[in-house]
């Protein structure tokens, strides 16, 4: 298919996918999710053979700064929060289970859905300017694309709970110390060189062994009920007055006033 929000570039067996909404800090909207689903479910078969993917964001300010909050404003009215979360899970599972390694090259903000997208990739390489976080509580909601599950896996329950409940951000060095990212480089170009180096090394290994390694590693964490719990909780909070207030406050650039209802 022809993509609007994704740019594809293949060189030397490595495919770079760039999320291309720099004017919105590459925020994930429905169109972006649809295009990611289309590529990882079938469109990749139309590409020449590649042994690795680099997933990154356009520009220097953000990998993905979160979900498109303006699209969220209708969720409370139509009651589709849980379905939205399930759809997000499905698409990120496609990336996590993809048969060749996907490296997130994180430049700038990786917040909310952006952090969740990065965590669905097999490896993460960040620039010194990268910032990570799950700030959904600031909007009166919770992570809905797997953040409550994958953040636990990478950094442990205690620190994951702190970040999710406070909505605080961490920088690239702290993310590296916690195990959320594999490498930190000064610039985006240097981070890309590292990603290419890793994918080139992996590309020399047996393709079946790589594919089956990814499948086996993911099997340890496969728990559909846990993700279903997140989706249900996400659906619950999207129907609250607090969420309506939080989303409206974000769009209007003012502090939210939550009332616990």
N, C-alpha and C positions, 0 to 999 in steps of 0.2 A: 504494500500500500504506500501511498504518498503521505509522508509525515509532515505535520505542521510544527510540533513541539519537540521533535527529536531530529538531531543531525547525525548522520552515519558516515564514518570515514574508515576505510580499511587499508592498512598498510602492513606488509610483511607478516600476514597471518594474525594480526591483532585488529580487532574492530573497536573503534571508539564511538560510543554513543553519548552525545551531548544533549542534555536537557536545555532547551533553547527558549527560555522565557526571561531573559535578563532584566527586562523592565519590571517584572514581578518577582525578582530575586529567585526565579525558577520555581516558584511555588507550584505545588502539584494540584492540577485541576482535573476535572473529569476527562478532558481530552488527552492529557498526558497519560493518565492511567490507562485509557483505552489503547493508546499507541504502544505503551510498554507491554500490555497484554497481547496485542497483535504481534509484536515482534517476538516475544519470548514463547508464544504458543505456536507460531507457525511461520512467520515471515523470515526468520533466520535461515530457513531452508533455501530461500532464494539467493542467499549470499554465497560467495565463493568460500571455500573452506577456511576456517579460522580456528585458532586454538586458545583464544582468550578474548575477553571483553574488558575495556576500560569504560566505566560509567562516570560521567562528570557533569558539571554545570557550566553554562555559558557565563563568561565574564569573570571578574575577580572578587566579587562581593559574596557570592553564595554558591554552594553546591545545590541545596534546596532549602529555602528559608522556612518551609512548612507547607501546610495545605492552603489552598485558596479559600480564605475565610469568607469571602463574599458568597461563595457557593454554599457555605455552611448555613447561611441565614435561613434557608428554606427547610432545613432538616427538622427543626422543632415543629413545624407546621404539618409536614407530611408523615412524620413518624418513621422515616426510613433510615434512622441512624444505625441500627443493627445490620441491616442489609448493606449499607455503605461500608461498614467495617468488614463484613464477610467478603465483600468484593475486593477490598484492599488486601485482605489476607491472601485471597486466591492469587492475586497478581504478584505479591511479594514472595509467595511460595514458589511461583514459577521461576523467579530469579534465583532464589536460594537453592532450588533443585536443578538448576540448569546444568547441562552435561559438560560444559567447559567452565573454567573459573572466571568469575566476574569480580573485578577490582573496582571499588569505589575510590575515585580520586577526588578528595574533598577539599575544595577551595572556599574559604569563607564559612558562612553559616550552614550548619546541618541541624535544623531544629524541627521538632515535631515529626511530621511525615518525612522530612528530609533525613533526620536521624534514623527513622525506621527503615527508610529505603537503603541507607548506607549499611545498616546492620543486616539486611537481607542479602547483601553481597558477600562473597566468600572471604574477601580480604579488604582492608581499608588503609589507604595511604593519605595522609593529611599534609597540608601546608601549615607553616607556623601561624598563619592567620585564622585557621579554622576554629570554629566554636560549635560545641555540641550541646544538645539539651532536649528535654521533653517538657515544654512549657505549657502543656494543654490546661493544667489547673488554673492558669491565669485567665482562661476563657470559660472556666466552669465546666470543663469536660475532662476526659482522660485520653491517653494514647489509644488510638483505635486501629492502627495498622501493624500491630504486633509488638509495640514498644514495651508493654508490661511483661512480655515474655522474653524477648531477645535481649533486652538490657540486663535482665537477671542473669542470662546465660553468659554474657561477656564480662560483667563487672561484679557479679554477686548480688545477693538479695539486699544486703544492708545499704550499699551505696546506691543501687538502683532505686530502692525505696526513697532514699533521701532526695535524689534528683527528680523523681516523678512527683513527690509530694510538695517539694519546694518550687519546682519549675526553674531551678537555677541552671545556668549554663556553665560549662567547663571549657577550658582552652585545650589546644592540641596536645601540649605536654602532659596535662593531667589525664586526658583521654588515653594517651600512650601508657602512662604509669598504671592506669586502671586496667589496661588490656583491651580497650575499646578499639584502638587503631594499632596497626602493625608497624607503621613507620611514620615519622614526621620529617619533612624536608622544608628548607627555607622558602622555596618558590614553587609555583605550579609546574613550571617546566622541569625542575629537578624532581618533583614528585612523579611527573609523567615518565621521566627516564627510569626511575625506580620501578614503576609499574610495568614498563616494557621489559626491564631486566628480569623481573619475577616471572612474567608470562612467557618470556623466551625460554627461561630455564624450565618451566613447567611444560612448555610445548615440546621439549626434547624427550619427555617421558612417554610411557605407553598410554595412548588415549583411552583405552578401556580401563586401565588402572586408575587414571585420573577420574573418569566418570564414576567408577564404582567406589572410589574413595569418597567422593562428594556424597554419593548416596548413603554410604555407611555412616559417615560423620553425621549427616542429617537425621539418620534413624534414631540416634540416641536422644534427640530433642523433640521427636515427633509426638505431639500430644494434642490432638484435635480438640479435646474437651477444654484444655486451658485456653486456647485461642477463642473457642466458642464463648467461654466465660467473659473474656475481654469484649467481644462483640456485643454480648448482651448488656454488659455494664455500660458500654459506649452508647448503646441505644437508649438506655434508661436516662443517662445524664443529658442526652441531646433533647429530651422532652421537658427539661426543667426550665423554670423562669431564670435560674442562675445562668444557664447557657445562653439564653436569649440576651441577657444583660451583658455577659462576657463577650459574646461575638459583636454585639452592637458597640460596646465600649472600644473594642479593638479597631473596628472600622472607623469610629468617630475619634480615635486617638485620645481617649480619656480614661481615667481609672475606672475600673468596674466596681459596682457596689453590689455585693452578693448578699442574699437574704436567706439562703439555705432552703430554697423551695424550687 
